[in-house]
Amino acid sequence: MSITALLLSILLPCLIGAKDRALELCAMQVEPDEEGKVMLEIRNLSFRKPTEGIYMIEINPPGDCSISFKEPYPPGMKLIKRDKQDYIKWRPKVRDIGIHPVTVVFEGEKVSEQQITIYVYNKKLLEAQRENRSVTD
């Protein structure tokens, strides 16, 4: 019994890491536009599969530096590196619908920041927003 517990304690973190990397392969990659805006859509809110709704937002650091978030930022957001590229990995939930300003800090020879504004919406919200615009125009 103790041998089984020991093996599980060794293997479980490896399996969780492998699962996370596999989910990253299914993630949708997006890139901020020139103004630093990103649009993310949540689909099938009640029947969402574990592989749906995961986003990898590309960030481009200025050279070799460490990367971190400036508080506040939405819960569940992570900085990851995949294939020598830096990303923000996030799976927004229903409570995250709205606008989220995120500041990414680059610390190297110089300290710099990149402001990214993430818009999270669902189809109904987007249609209502378009309808409101057409009524006001």
C-alpha positions as CSV (number, residue, x, y, z in Angstrom):
1,M,0.0,0.0,0.0
2,S,2.8,2.4,0.9
3,I,4.6,1.6,-2.4
4,T,1.5,2.5,-4.4
5,A,1.1,5.7,-2.5
6,L,4.7,6.6,-3.1
7,L,4.4,5.9,-6.8
8,L,1.2,7.9,-7.1
9,S,2.8,10.9,-5.4
10,I,5.7,10.7,-7.9
11,L,3.6,10.2,-11.0
12,L,0.5,12.4,-10.3
13,P,2.3,15.8,-10.8
14,C,3.8,14.4,-14.1
15,L,0.4,13.3,-15.3
16,I,-1.2,16.7,-14.4
17,G,1.6,18.5,-16.3
18,A,1.1,16.2,-19.3
19,K,-2.6,16.9,-19.3
20,D,-2.0,20.7,-19.2
21,R,0.4,20.5,-22.1
22,A,-2.1,18.4,-24.1
23,L,-4.8,21.0,-23.4
24,E,-2.5,23.7,-24.6
25,L,-2.3,22.0,-28.0
26,C,-6.1,22.4,-28.4
27,A,-6.0,26.0,-27.3
28,M,-6.9,28.8,-29.7
29,Q,-4.0,31.1,-30.3
30,V,-4.7,34.8,-30.5
31,E,-2.6,37.9,-30.9
32,P,-3.3,41.4,-29.7
33,D,-4.0,44.0,-32.4
34,E,-1.9,47.2,-32.8
35,E,-3.9,48.8,-29.9
36,G,-3.3,45.8,-27.6
37,K,-6.9,44.5,-27.8
38,V,-7.9,40.9,-27.8
39,M,-11.4,39.5,-28.3
40,L,-12.3,36.2,-26.7
41,E,-15.6,34.4,-27.2
42,I,-17.1,31.9,-24.8
43,R,-19.2,29.4,-26.6
44,N,-21.6,26.7,-25.3
45,L,-21.5,27.9,-21.7
46,S,-23.4,25.0,-20.2
47,F,-22.0,22.2,-22.3
48,R,-18.4,23.2,-22.6
49,K,-15.8,20.4,-23.0
50,P,-12.5,20.5,-21.1
51,T,-10.7,21.4,-24.4
52,E,-13.0,24.3,-25.3
53,G,-12.5,27.9,-24.5
54,I,-8.7,27.8,-23.7
55,Y,-6.9,30.7,-25.2
56,M,-3.2,31.4,-25.7
57,I,-2.6,35.1,-26.1
58,E,0.7,35.8,-27.7
59,I,3.0,38.3,-26.0
60,N,6.3,39.6,-27.5
61,P,8.9,40.5,-24.9
62,P,11.7,42.9,-25.9
63,G,14.6,40.5,-25.9
64,D,15.7,38.2,-23.1
65,C,13.9,39.1,-19.9
66,S,11.6,37.8,-17.2
67,I,7.9,38.2,-17.5
68,S,5.3,38.8,-14.8
69,F,1.8,40.3,-14.4
70,K,1.1,43.5,-12.7
71,E,-1.8,43.3,-10.2
72,P,-4.7,43.1,-10.6
73,Y,-5.3,40.5,-13.3
74,P,-8.1,37.9,-13.8
75,P,-8.0,34.7,-11.8
76,G,-6.8,31.6,-13.6
77,M,-4.5,33.5,-16.0
78,K,-0.9,32.0,-16.4
79,L,2.2,33.0,-18.2
80,I,3.7,30.1,-20.1
81,K,6.4,29.5,-22.7
82,R,5.8,27.1,-25.6
83,D,8.1,26.6,-28.6
84,K,10.3,29.6,-27.5
85,Q,7.3,31.9,-27.5
86,D,5.6,33.5,-24.5
87,Y,1.9,33.3,-24.0
88,I,-0.9,34.2,-21.5
89,K,-2.9,31.0,-21.0
90,W,-6.5,31.6,-19.9
91,R,-9.8,29.8,-19.9
92,P,-12.4,32.5,-19.1
93,K,-15.5,31.6,-17.2
94,V,-19.0,33.1,-17.4
95,R,-18.1,35.5,-14.5
96,D,-15.3,36.8,-16.7
97,I,-17.5,38.3,-19.4
98,G,-16.5,41.9,-19.7
99,I,-13.4,44.0,-20.2
100,H,-10.1,43.0,-18.5
101,P,-7.1,45.3,-18.7
102,V,-3.9,43.3,-18.1
103,T,-0.4,44.7,-17.7
104,V,2.5,42.4,-18.6
105,V,5.9,43.5,-17.0
106,F,9.2,42.7,-18.8
107,E,12.2,42.9,-16.5
108,G,15.6,42.7,-18.2
109,E,18.2,45.4,-18.9
110,K,15.3,47.8,-18.8
111,V,11.9,47.4,-17.2
112,S,9.0,47.9,-19.6
113,E,5.3,47.1,-19.7
114,Q,2.7,46.0,-22.3
115,Q,-0.9,46.8,-21.8
116,I,-3.4,44.2,-23.2
117,T,-7.1,44.8,-23.0
118,I,-9.0,41.5,-23.2
119,Y,-12.7,41.6,-24.2
120,V,-14.6,38.4,-23.1
121,Y,-18.0,38.0,-24.6
122,N,-20.6,35.4,-25.5
123,K,-22.7,35.3,-28.6
124,K,-25.8,36.8,-26.9
125,L,-23.8,39.7,-25.4
126,L,-22.1,40.4,-28.8
127,E,-25.5,40.5,-30.6
128,A,-27.0,42.8,-28.0
129,Q,-24.0,45.1,-28.2
130,R,-24.4,45.2,-32.1
131,E,-28.1,45.9,-31.7
132,N,-27.5,48.7,-29.3
133,R,-25.0,50.3,-31.7
134,S,-27.4,50.1,-34.6
135,V,-30.2,51.7,-32.5
136,T,-27.9,54.6,-31.5
137,D,-26.6,55.2,-35.0
